């Protein structure tokens, strides 16, 4: 089963010193490598900060483009990992090891399983 | 040997004590029997059986009687039971997975483990049948969609998951114990069901001290059931309760499980809470309560669970030991953090303390706040009576 791990971090986190930032960068590197080597990782990427976000909406045929994320929230989406695991508990263990779990929140949600579809393509039943 | 057969060391202790007393009375008169030890054991066993038979607590009594009456024969271990036990345990852990909301966990455990019908569960929680049906459907859907497994967690995860099981059962118990609106019999059934489930858990995981702690807490609390409510159906505080109405058999059983938990030398929140309940159970009267022991236990509980609710309960205990002024200062400090602003018990505790030191207008204000935050009708009536008392 495939599970999305959405990484949310507090908006008002204090600025990090360059040395701290480097350490965190290395932690993520080590984590991602371990996840990849386990064979359970499908994909994982960091996102640019919300200052680089743009939101698109179409209402009544009219398109609006606005600066910033979809809503002002206390935590912002900073990245994701997509895992393929057998049980929820297995992916929860991976999610707990994401460095951001220490001061942020990792939302774990299974991908919707649509019978007859895989990766957006129809498959024979 | 007798305590193992009874599963209850205190009942055994009491029975043996009584046997010795009888021996001291009879032997000088009738002569010492040829097998004195066997006489003691048989007499103690008979006394225990008498106590059990006098009790009216159906299934627990039956189980104990059956065990006691069969102490002569040794049954072969049934290996079929092992796999059934694992299945049951796996089911319990799945139904109480933290990924499910607490309401869902309670409902699902009652449905799948205890075997209650959806109607019975809806009735117990005073919600419409379709609501409860939906709750169960969504819970099962979540289990399926997330691949929550029906397995006993491994050692690394057991403590965390066991906490979720215990919380589920304890909140279930409290729903039955604390709520007094609706059908009283139904609420009693909910208490009985949660105790039954806790007993099952203790049988399946006999080497987990927190499980014994949970069961002890439930039994010691349940022991007060008949003393909690007066003729008018109004709630009585610990101070007001007639302790003669406390069920001594349940207290003995609760203390036995607490004793069993203590053997593991691995304390935890449920054991501590049970120990606090035990201190109350052992006190002849409210005035004779060992508040120092209770305060020490709350200090430990606060270490394990540093929450404002625990701090609040600790402050209430402090009041009995160090006076209401000091305790009120602590409660004010807790209240200033504002986490418990919408928690009725914060305001009712504060109100009570203000009342005790004679600050009636402030007490009235806090009682009103508490009333506004309380949904439980009996609790609300209690607070309204208190409000009346400070207004006049």
Boltz contact constraints between the chains, C-beta under 6 A:
constraints:
  - contact:
      token1: [A, 1]
      token2: [B, 147]
      max_distance: 6.0
  - contact:
      token1: [A, 87]
      token2: [B, 147]
      max_distance: 6.0
  - contact:
      token1: [A, 87]
      token2: [B, 149]
      max_distance: 6.0
  - contact:
      token1: [A, 88]
      token2: [B, 146]
      max_distance: 6.0
  - contact:
      token1: [A, 88]
      token2: [B, 147]
      max_distance: 6.0
  - contact:
      token1: [A, 88]
      token2: [B, 148]
      max_distance: 6.0
  - contact:
      token1: [A, 110]
      token2: [B, 145]
      max_distance: 6.0
  - contact:
      token1: [A, 110]
      token2: [B, 146]
      max_distance: 6.0
